[in-house]
Amino acid sequence: MSMALCSLYDVKEWLKIGSIAISDITNASAAVVTTAKNHNFPNGLKVIFSDVKGMTELNGQIAQITVDNNYPTKFTIDIDTTDYGTYAGWGFVSIDDNLLNRLIEACSADIDNEASRTLASTTHEDFYSGYGNGQMTLVLRNYPITAVEYLYINDQKVEPKPAGFENFFTQGFSFDNYKIALTGHIFARGNNNIAVKYTAGYVVIPEDLRNACVELISYRYRFKERIGIKSKSLATESVSYDTSHMPEQVMRVVERYKRRFP
């Protein structure tokens, strides 16, 4: 499972998302909500209501919205408010955090897949095949390596070497950012005969990578209604959309973190 490459706070700051004050809500089978300023919500977004006066039944409810871009301070919700109390002022509407958390999880996983490794610090239990011929080093799939809990070769446990130059020739294993090195042992030939449990990845996500994740989330959040649409006719002209799974600027950042070796 991929770990988050950015936080909910990062995303909300980037998208300039906060609670928006409500100025009116109609009693209707599909209620119309009017906000005190342009809401900039995309069509199909899920929002949540709080502190509404009069129409208190709406508080805490999550609604999917329909947006008409001709009315930037209005949207319709999929809730029948016909029998609710009459709106009496106050109230706020905000984005459902569950949606943003799902986007953070999905976009972090997509970046990991593109990079062919898990970028945030995570514990892994992996199996490798030894190729023999005196092999004394093993490059792991994820990096930077920060800890190795155990190493088994052909079901035989190899102990870590004690620290210190005086133990340079002591049998066991040591590791650096990318690989495990053996002293007095070899990685014997075999199929998935090497078992390693280790922790690797960034404890603190690099700023460019964190920003790339936030930008990808922003891209998918703002243009979710365009998924599967390559172009759209608008009166006398046609508008083409970017249908790539990641914007080019995000790909350029991820390219710097791609795994370059097996």
C-alpha positions in Angstrom: 0.0 0.0 0.0 1.3 3.4 -0.9 1.8 6.1 1.8 0.7 9.6 1.3 3.1 11.9 -0.5 1.3 15.1 0.7 -1.1 16.1 3.4 -4.7 17.2 3.5 -3.5 20.6 4.6 -1.1 20.8 1.6 -4.0 20.1 -0.8 -6.4 22.6 0.8 -3.7 25.3 0.8 -2.9 24.7 -2.9 -6.6 24.6 -4.0 -7.5 27.6 -1.7 -10.3 25.5 -0.3 -12.1 26.5 2.8 -15.7 26.8 4.1 -17.8 29.1 2.0 -20.7 31.1 3.5 -24.2 30.3 2.3 -26.7 33.1 1.6 -29.8 31.1 0.6 -31.1 27.5 0.2 -34.4 26.8 -1.5 -37.1 24.2 -0.3 -37.2 22.0 -3.4 -36.9 18.4 -4.6 -33.4 19.4 -5.8 -32.5 22.4 -3.6 -30.6 25.3 -5.0 -27.8 26.7 -2.8 -26.6 30.3 -3.2 -23.2 31.2 -1.8 -21.9 34.6 -0.7 -19.1 34.5 -3.2 -18.1 32.4 -6.3 -17.6 28.9 -5.0 -15.4 27.5 -7.9 -16.7 24.0 -7.3 -16.5 21.6 -10.2 -19.6 19.7 -11.3 -20.3 16.4 -9.5 -18.3 17.4 -6.4 -19.5 16.2 -3.0 -19.9 18.8 -0.3 -20.9 18.9 3.3 -23.1 21.5 5.2 -22.6 23.0 8.7 -24.1 25.7 10.9 -27.2 26.2 8.8 -30.0 28.0 10.6 -33.6 27.2 10.0 -32.9 24.3 7.6 -31.0 22.5 10.3 -31.8 19.1 8.8 -29.1 19.8 6.2 -26.3 20.1 8.7 -23.8 17.2 8.5 -25.3 15.9 5.3 -23.1 15.2 2.2 -24.6 16.2 -1.1 -23.5 15.8 -4.7 -23.7 19.1 -6.6 -24.7 20.1 -10.1 -23.0 23.3 -11.4 -24.2 25.7 -14.1 -21.2 27.8 -15.0 -23.5 30.7 -15.9 -24.3 31.1 -12.2 -21.0 31.0 -10.3 -22.6 31.5 -6.9 -25.2 28.8 -7.2 -25.4 25.0 -7.4 -28.1 22.4 -7.1 -27.8 19.5 -4.6 -29.2 15.9 -4.8 -31.2 16.4 -1.6 -35.0 16.9 -1.4 -35.4 19.8 1.1 -39.2 20.3 0.4 -40.2 19.2 3.9 -37.1 20.8 5.7 -37.3 23.9 7.8 -37.1 27.3 6.0 -33.6 28.6 5.6 -33.1 31.3 8.2 -29.5 32.5 7.4 -26.0 31.6 8.3 -24.4 28.2 7.3 -21.3 27.0 5.5 -20.6 24.6 2.7 -17.2 22.8 2.3 -15.6 20.0 0.4 -16.0 16.5 1.9 -12.5 15.7 3.3 -13.1 12.0 2.4 -13.0 12.9 -1.3 -9.7 14.7 -0.9 -8.2 11.9 1.2 -9.1 9.4 -1.5 -7.5 11.6 -4.1 -4.3 11.9 -2.0 -4.2 8.1 -1.7 -4.9 7.5 -5.4 -2.5 10.1 -6.7 0.3 9.0 -4.3 -0.1 5.4 -5.5 0.0 6.5 -9.2 3.2 8.4 -8.6 4.7 5.4 -6.9 3.7 3.2 -9.9 5.2 5.7 -12.3 8.4 5.8 -10.3 8.5 2.0 -10.0 9.1 2.2 -6.2 7.4 3.3 -3.0 8.6 6.8 -2.3 7.4 7.5 1.2 9.0 5.6 4.1 7.4 2.1 4.3 8.4 -1.3 5.6 8.7 -4.0 2.9 8.9 -7.8 3.0 10.5 -8.8 -0.3 11.9 -12.0 -1.9 14.8 -12.0 -4.4 16.5 -14.7 -6.5 20.2 -15.1 -6.0 22.3 -15.7 -9.1 25.4 -17.1 -7.3 28.8 -16.6 -8.8 30.1 -15.1 -5.6 27.4 -12.5 -5.4 28.0 -10.4 -2.3 25.7 -7.4 -2.9 21.9 -7.2 -3.4 20.3 -4.0 -4.7 16.8 -3.6 -3.2 13.7 -2.5 -5.0 13.0 0.5 -2.8 15.4 3.2 -1.5 16.8 5.0 0.4 17.1 2.1 2.8 16.9 3.2 6.4 16.7 -0.1 8.3 16.9 -3.8 7.7 15.0 -6.0 10.2 16.1 -9.4 8.9 17.9 -11.2 6.0 17.5 -14.9 5.2 19.3 -16.8 2.5 18.0 -20.3 1.8 16.1 -20.1 5.2 19.4 -19.3 7.0 19.4 -16.1 8.9 22.3 -13.7 8.4 23.1 -11.4 11.3 23.9 -7.7 10.8 27.5 -6.7 11.2 28.4 -4.7 14.3 29.2 -1.0 13.6 32.7 0.2 13.7 35.8 0.0 11.5 37.2 -2.7 13.7 34.4 -5.0 12.6 35.2 -4.5 8.9 36.0 -8.2 8.4 33.3 -9.6 10.7 30.8 -11.9 9.1 27.3 -10.5 8.5 25.5 -7.9 6.4 25.6 -4.1 6.2 23.6 -1.8 4.0 23.7 1.7 2.4 21.0 3.7 0.7 20.5 1.2 -2.1 21.9 -2.2 -1.3 22.8 -4.9 1.2 26.5 -6.1 1.3 27.7 -9.4 2.8 30.9 -10.3 4.5 31.8 -14.0 4.9 28.6 -15.0 3.0 27.3 -15.0 -0.6 23.8 -14.6 -2.1 23.5 -18.3 -3.2 21.8 -19.1 -6.5 18.1 -19.9 -6.1 14.6 -18.9 -7.0 13.2 -16.4 -4.5 15.6 -17.8 -1.9 16.4 -14.5 -0.3 14.0 -12.9 2.1 14.5 -9.3 3.3 12.4 -7.2 5.6 13.5 -3.6 5.5 12.3 0.0 5.7 13.0 2.4 2.8 11.7 5.6 1.3 11.7 9.3 2.4 10.7 10.0 6.0 10.4 13.7 4.9 9.0 13.9 1.4 11.2 16.1 -0.8 9.5 19.5 -1.6 9.4 19.0 -5.4 7.8 15.6 -5.0 5.2 16.8 -2.4 4.3 19.7 -4.7 4.0 17.3 -7.7 1.5 15.2 -5.8 -0.5 18.2 -4.8 -0.5 19.4 -8.4 -1.7 16.0 -9.6 -4.5 16.1 -7.1 -5.5 19.6 -8.2 -5.5 18.5 -11.8 -7.8 15.6 -11.1 -10.0 17.5 -8.7 -10.6 20.5 -11.0 -11.2 18.5 -14.1 -12.9 15.4 -12.8 -15.9 16.1 -15.0 -13.7 15.9 -18.1 -12.6 12.3 -17.5 -13.0 10.3 -20.7 -13.7 13.5 -22.8 -11.1 14.4 -25.4 -12.8 17.5 -26.7 -16.0 19.5 -26.4 -17.8 21.8 -28.9 -18.7 25.3 -27.6 -20.9 27.2 -30.0 -18.7 27.8 -33.1 -15.4 26.4 -31.7 -14.1 23.1 -30.3 -11.9 22.9 -27.1 -9.5 20.0 -26.7 -8.6 18.7 -23.3 -5.4 17.1 -21.9 -6.3 13.5 -21.5 -2.9 12.2 -20.2 -3.0 10.6 -16.8 -0.5 13.1 -15.4 0.3 16.6 -16.5 3.7 17.1 -18.1 5.1 19.1 -15.3 4.3 16.3 -12.8 5.9 13.7 -15.0 9.1 15.8 -15.2 9.4 15.7 -11.4 8.5 11.9 -11.1 11.1 11.2 -13.8 13.8 12.3 -11.4 12.7 9.7 -8.8 12.3 6.7 -11.1 14.0 3.5 -10.2 17.0 3.2 -12.5 18.1 -0.4 -11.6 16.4 -3.7 -11.0 
